[in-house]
Amino acid sequence: MSSPKEEVSSMLEALSDDVNYEDIQYHLYVLEKINRGLERVEVEGAFSNEEAKKRLNKWLA
């Protein structure tokens, strides 16, 4: 796993030159949410696709 500094640097390189501060903040927010989700999966595990379908069936049917 890369360091936060490396991740942010890579993210900034991928953005266009006309990006504003609000866009950068949004991308940082999304990056943090993704990283937290991945960490949570490592700790708590995740549902299989079939298990998720079973759990959501009552709302989707």
MILODREN-578169 format. One record per atom (N, C-alpha, C): residue number from 1; x, y, z. Coordinates in nm, 3 decimals, always signed. Layout:
+-----+---------+---------+---------+
!   n !      c1 !      c2 !      c3 !
+-----+---------+---------+---------+
! NUM !       X !       Y !       Z !
...
+-----+---------+---------+---------+
// end
This chain:
+-----+---------+---------+---------+
!   n !      c1 !      c2 !      c3 !
+-----+---------+---------+---------+
!   1 !  +0.085 !  -0.118 !  +0.000 !
!   1 !  +0.000 !  +0.000 !  +0.000 !
!   1 !  +0.089 !  +0.124 !  +0.000 !
!   2 !  +0.051 !  +0.219 !  -0.080 !
!   2 !  +0.131 !  +0.341 !  -0.087 !
!   2 !  +0.094 !  +0.436 !  +0.027 !
!   3 !  +0.181 !  +0.532 !  +0.050 !
!   3 !  +0.157 !  +0.628 !  +0.157 !
!   3 !  +0.050 !  +0.728 !  +0.115 !
!   4 !  -0.014 !  +0.793 !  +0.213 !
!   4 !  -0.114 !  +0.895 !  +0.178 !
!   4 !  -0.057 !  +1.005 !  +0.088 !
!   5 !  +0.067 !  +1.044 !  +0.113 !
!   5 !  +0.130 !  +1.148 !  +0.031 !
!   5 !  +0.142 !  +1.102 !  -0.113 !
!   6 !  +0.181 !  +0.977 !  -0.133 !
!   6 !  +0.193 !  +0.923 !  -0.269 !
!   6 !  +0.056 !  +0.914 !  -0.337 !
!   7 !  -0.047 !  +0.874 !  -0.261 !
!   7 !  -0.181 !  +0.864 !  -0.317 !
!   7 !  -0.233 !  +1.000 !  -0.360 !
!   8 !  -0.212 !  +1.101 !  -0.276 !
!   8 !  -0.259 !  +1.236 !  -0.309 !
!   8 !  -0.182 !  +1.291 !  -0.428 !
!   9 !  -0.053 !  +1.268 !  -0.431 !
!   9 !  +0.029 !  +1.314 !  -0.543 !
!   9 !  -0.019 !  +1.251 !  -0.674 !
!  10 !  -0.046 !  +1.122 !  -0.670 !
!  10 !  -0.094 !  +1.051 !  -0.787 !
!  10 !  -0.231 !  +1.104 !  -0.830 !
!  11 !  -0.318 !  +1.130 !  -0.734 !
!  11 !  -0.450 !  +1.184 !  -0.763 !
!  11 !  -0.439 !  +1.321 !  -0.830 !
!  12 !  -0.352 !  +1.408 !  -0.775 !
!  12 !  -0.336 !  +1.542 !  -0.832 !
!  12 !  -0.281 !  +1.537 !  -0.974 !
!  13 !  -0.193 !  +1.444 !  -1.000 !
!  13 !  -0.137 !  +1.429 !  -1.135 !
!  13 !  -0.246 !  +1.389 !  -1.234 !
!  14 !  -0.345 !  +1.312 !  -1.190 !
!  14 !  -0.451 !  +1.264 !  -1.278 !
!  14 !  -0.556 !  +1.372 !  -1.307 !
!  15 !  -0.564 !  +1.474 !  -1.224 !
!  15 !  -0.663 !  +1.579 !  -1.243 !
!  15 !  -0.617 !  +1.677 !  -1.350 !
!  16 !  -0.714 !  +1.742 !  -1.414 !
!  16 !  -0.681 !  +1.840 !  -1.517 !
!  16 !  -0.621 !  +1.966 !  -1.453 !
!  17 !  -0.557 !  +2.046 !  -1.535 !
!  17 !  -0.491 !  +2.167 !  -1.486 !
!  17 !  -0.589 !  +2.276 !  -1.443 !
!  18 !  -0.712 !  +2.270 !  -1.490 !
!  18 !  -0.809 !  +2.373 !  -1.454 !
!  18 !  -0.896 !  +2.335 !  -1.334 !
!  19 !  -0.852 !  +2.237 !  -1.256 !
!  19 !  -0.927 !  +2.193 !  -1.138 !
!  19 !  -0.927 !  +2.303 !  -1.031 !
!  20 !  -1.038 !  +2.313 !  -0.957 !
!  20 !  -1.043 !  +2.414 !  -0.850 !
!  20 !  -1.031 !  +2.345 !  -0.713 !
!  21 !  -1.025 !  +2.425 !  -0.606 !
!  21 !  -1.007 !  +2.371 !  -0.472 !
!  21 !  -1.123 !  +2.279 !  -0.432 !
!  22 !  -1.243 !  +2.314 !  -0.471 !
!  22 !  -1.360 !  +2.232 !  -0.436 !
!  22 !  -1.349 !  +2.093 !  -0.500 !
!  23 !  -1.305 !  +2.088 !  -0.624 !
!  23 !  -1.286 !  +1.960 !  -0.692 !
!  23 !  -1.181 !  +1.875 !  -0.622 !
!  24 !  -1.073 !  +1.938 !  -0.582 !
!  24 !  -0.966 !  +1.867 !  -0.512 !
!  24 !  -1.017 !  +1.813 !  -0.379 !
!  25 !  -1.093 !  +1.894 !  -0.305 !
!  25 !  -1.149 !  +1.849 !  -0.178 !
!  25 !  -1.242 !  +1.730 !  -0.198 !
!  26 !  -1.323 !  +1.734 !  -0.303 !
!  26 !  -1.414 !  +1.624 !  -0.331 !
!  26 !  -1.336 !  +1.496 !  -0.360 !
!  27 !  -1.233 !  +1.507 !  -0.442 !
!  27 !  -1.153 !  +1.389 !  -0.475 !
!  27 !  -1.081 !  +1.334 !  -0.351 !
!  28 !  -1.034 !  +1.422 !  -0.264 !
!  28 !  -0.973 !  +1.376 !  -0.139 !
!  28 !  -1.076 !  +1.303 !  -0.052 !
!  29 !  -1.197 !  +1.357 !  -0.046 !
!  29 !  -1.306 !  +1.295 !  +0.030 !
!  29 !  -1.335 !  +1.154 !  -0.023 !
!  30 !  -1.347 !  +1.140 !  -0.154 !
!  30 !  -1.375 !  +1.010 !  -0.214 !
!  30 !  -1.260 !  +0.913 !  -0.188 !
!  31 !  -1.139 !  +0.959 !  -0.204 !
!  31 !  -1.021 !  +0.875 !  -0.179 !
!  31 !  -1.020 !  +0.825 !  -0.036 !
!  32 !  -1.051 !  +0.911 !  +0.060 !
!  32 !  -1.055 !  +0.873 !  +0.202 !
!  32 !  -1.166 !  +0.772 !  +0.226 !
!  33 !  -1.284 !  +0.793 !  +0.169 !
!  33 !  -1.395 !  +0.699 !  +0.186 !
!  33 !  -1.360 !  +0.561 !  +0.131 !
!  34 !  -1.295 !  +0.557 !  +0.016 !
!  34 !  -1.255 !  +0.429 !  -0.043 !
!  34 !  -1.155 !  +0.359 !  +0.048 !
!  35 !  -1.056 !  +0.432 !  +0.097 !
!  35 !  -0.956 !  +0.372 !  +0.184 !
!  35 !  -1.017 !  +0.320 !  +0.314 !
!  36 !  -1.111 !  +0.396 !  +0.373 !
!  36 !  -1.178 !  +0.349 !  +0.494 !
!  36 !  -1.259 !  +0.223 !  +0.467 !
!  37 !  -1.325 !  +0.218 !  +0.353 !
!  37 !  -1.402 !  +0.100 !  +0.316 !
!  37 !  -1.313 !  -0.022 !  +0.299 !
!  38 !  -1.200 !  -0.005 !  +0.234 !
!  38 !  -1.107 !  -0.116 !  +0.216 !
!  38 !  -1.050 !  -0.165 !  +0.350 !
!  39 !  -1.020 !  -0.071 !  +0.439 !
!  39 !  -0.972 !  -0.109 !  +0.572 !
!  39 !  -1.080 !  -0.185 !  +0.649 !
!  40 !  -1.204 !  -0.141 !  +0.637 !
!  40 !  -1.315 !  -0.207 !  +0.706 !
!  40 !  -1.335 !  -0.349 !  +0.655 !
!  41 !  -1.320 !  -0.368 !  +0.524 !
!  41 !  -1.333 !  -0.502 !  +0.467 !
!  41 !  -1.224 !  -0.593 !  +0.523 !
!  42 !  -1.103 !  -0.542 !  +0.536 !
!  42 !  -0.994 !  -0.622 !  +0.590 !
!  42 !  -1.022 !  -0.665 !  +0.734 !
!  43 !  -1.081 !  -0.577 !  +0.813 !
!  43 !  -1.106 !  -0.605 !  +0.954 !
!  43 !  -1.233 !  -0.689 !  +0.973 !
!  44 !  -1.341 !  -0.646 !  +0.911 !
!  44 !  -1.472 !  -0.708 !  +0.934 !
!  44 !  -1.511 !  -0.811 !  +0.830 !
!  45 !  -1.444 !  -0.813 !  +0.718 !
!  45 !  -1.483 !  -0.902 !  +0.610 !
!  45 !  -1.591 !  -0.838 !  +0.524 !
!  46 !  -1.638 !  -0.912 !  +0.426 !
!  46 !  -1.739 !  -0.860 !  +0.335 !
!  46 !  -1.838 !  -0.970 !  +0.300 !
!  47 !  -1.955 !  -0.930 !  +0.252 !
!  47 !  -2.055 !  -1.026 !  +0.209 !
!  47 !  -2.025 !  -1.069 !  +0.066 !
!  48 !  -2.060 !  -1.194 !  +0.036 !
!  48 !  -2.051 !  -1.239 !  -0.102 !
!  48 !  -2.163 !  -1.173 !  -0.182 !
!  49 !  -2.153 !  -1.181 !  -0.311 !
!  49 !  -2.256 !  -1.124 !  -0.397 !
!  49 !  -2.391 !  -1.192 !  -0.370 !
!  50 !  -2.390 !  -1.324 !  -0.352 !
!  50 !  -2.513 !  -1.399 !  -0.325 !
!  50 !  -2.574 !  -1.358 !  -0.192 !
!  51 !  -2.492 !  -1.341 !  -0.090 !
!  51 !  -2.543 !  -1.299 !  +0.042 !
!  51 !  -2.603 !  -1.159 !  +0.035 !
!  52 !  -2.540 !  -1.071 !  -0.039 !
!  52 !  -2.593 !  -0.935 !  -0.055 !
!  52 !  -2.728 !  -0.939 !  -0.125 !
!  53 !  -2.740 !  -1.022 !  -0.229 !
!  53 !  -2.867 !  -1.034 !  -0.300 !
!  53 !  -2.977 !  -1.085 !  -0.206 !
!  54 !  -2.945 !  -1.184 !  -0.122 !
!  54 !  -3.043 !  -1.237 !  -0.026 !
!  54 !  -3.088 !  -1.128 !  +0.071 !
!  55 !  -2.994 !  -1.052 !  +0.122 !
!  55 !  -3.026 !  -0.948 !  +0.220 !
!  55 !  -3.106 !  -0.832 !  +0.159 !
!  56 !  -3.081 !  -0.802 !  +0.032 !
!  56 !  -3.148 !  -0.690 !  -0.033 !
!  56 !  -3.278 !  -0.732 !  -0.103 !
!  57 !  -3.303 !  -0.861 !  -0.112 !
!  57 !  -3.417 !  -0.912 !  -0.186 !
!  57 !  -3.549 !  -0.853 !  -0.138 !
!  58 !  -3.564 !  -0.833 !  -0.008 !
!  58 !  -3.691 !  -0.782 !  +0.042 !
!  58 !  -3.719 !  -0.639 !  -0.005 !
!  59 !  -3.615 !  -0.562 !  -0.038 !
!  59 !  -3.636 !  -0.427 !  -0.090 !
!  59 !  -3.644 !  -0.423 !  -0.242 !
!  60 !  -3.578 !  -0.518 !  -0.305 !
!  60 !  -3.571 !  -0.517 !  -0.452 !
!  60 !  -3.688 !  -0.591 !  -0.518 !
!  61 !  -3.753 !  -0.678 !  -0.443 !
!  61 !  -3.863 !  -0.759 !  -0.501 !
!  61 !  -3.994 !  -0.684 !  -0.504 !
+-----+---------+---------+---------+
// end
